[in-house]
C-alpha cells in the first residue's frame, strides 16, 4: 500500500519535483502534495499508476500510465517518459 513516505521516496528516486511528477502521472500537483503530506491517500487508478511507475523504472526512464479523462472514463495508456 502506498503511504506518504513511499510516494515521496518514489518521486525523489525519479529526481522529479511534485509538479513534474504530477504531469508524468496525469494528475494535479495538489494531489501529489496531499498524498505526500498524508492529507489523502491514493486510491483506484492512482494506485495502479504508482505501482506501474515503481515497477518499471529503468535507469533514467520510466513507463507510466496516463489517464484519459474524457467522458468520465479512465483508461490507462502506457507511454515512455524521459
Backbone torsions as a table, in degrees:
resi	resn	phi	psi	omega
1	UNK	NA	142.8	-179.4
2	UNK	-85.4	132.1	174.0
3	UNK	-124.5	177.9	-174.9
4	UNK	-57.9	-41.6	-178.3
5	UNK	-68.8	-42.1	-177.7
6	UNK	-69.2	-33.8	177.7
7	UNK	-67.9	-44.9	179.2
8	UNK	-63.4	-40.7	179.1
9	UNK	-63.3	-42.2	177.4
10	UNK	-61.6	-47.8	-179.4
11	UNK	-60.3	-44.8	-179.4
12	UNK	-68.4	-34.5	178.4
13	UNK	-65.2	-25.5	176.7
14	UNK	-88.6	-1.9	179.2
15	UNK	57.4	47.5	-179.4
16	UNK	-120.6	145.7	171.1
17	UNK	-75.3	169.1	176.7
18	UNK	-60.3	-38.4	179.5
19	UNK	-63.8	-47.1	179.6
20	UNK	-63.7	-43.6	-179.4
21	UNK	-61.9	-43.8	-179.6
22	UNK	-63.4	-39.5	178.2
23	UNK	-65.8	-40.1	179.9
24	UNK	-64.7	-34.2	-178.8
25	UNK	-89.5	-11.3	-179.0
26	UNK	75.5	34.0	179.7
27	UNK	-127.2	172.4	178.8
28	UNK	-74.9	147.1	177.0
29	UNK	-60.9	-37.5	179.1
30	UNK	-59.8	-34.6	179.1
31	UNK	-63.3	-44.7	178.2
32	UNK	-60.8	-44.6	178.9
33	UNK	-60.2	-43.4	180.0
34	UNK	-65.6	-36.9	175.9
35	UNK	-64.7	-46.7	-174.7
36	UNK	-70.4	-24.4	177.3
37	UNK	-93.9	-4.5	177.8
38	UNK	82.4	9.0	177.3
39	UNK	-63.8	-44.4	176.9
40	UNK	-133.1	160.1	174.3
41	UNK	-113.7	147.5	177.3
42	UNK	-65.9	151.0	177.7
43	UNK	-147.7	164.1	176.3
44	UNK	57.1	-127.1	-177.1
45	UNK	-63.5	-27.6	178.9
46	UNK	-65.6	-36.4	176.6
47	UNK	-64.2	-41.3	178.1
48	UNK	-60.7	-44.2	178.4
49	UNK	-59.6	-44.9	179.8
50	UNK	-65.6	-39.7	177.6
51	UNK	-61.3	-45.3	179.3
52	UNK	-62.4	-45.7	-179.6
53	UNK	-59.8	-43.5	-178.0
54	UNK	-68.2	-35.9	-175.9
55	UNK	-82.2	-25.4	-171.0
56	UNK	-106.6	20.4	178.5
57	UNK	-73.3	123.7	178.9
58	UNK	-132.9	101.0	-178.5
59	UNK	61.1	-123.1	-179.2
60	UNK	-100.5	14.6	178.6
61	UNK	-119.2	157.2	179.5
62	UNK	-144.9	143.2	172.3
63	UNK	-99.8	130.0	-172.6
64	UNK	-145.1	150.7	178.1
65	UNK	-85.0	151.8	174.7
66	UNK	-130.8	133.8	-179.4
67	UNK	-79.7	139.6	168.0
68	UNK	-103.0	108.1	-172.6
69	UNK	-93.4	12.7	-179.6
70	UNK	-69.4	141.2	178.2
71	UNK	53.8	33.8	174.5
72	UNK	60.6	18.9	177.2
73	UNK	-102.1	140.7	177.6
74	UNK	-110.4	109.9	-179.3
75	UNK	-118.6	129.7	-179.6
76	UNK	-92.6	126.6	175.1
77	UNK	-111.8	143.7	175.1
78	UNK	-95.9	136.2	176.5
79	UNK	-149.8	156.1	179.6
80	UNK	-87.3	131.7	178.0
81	UNK	-112.3	130.4	-179.6
82	UNK	-116.4	NA	NA
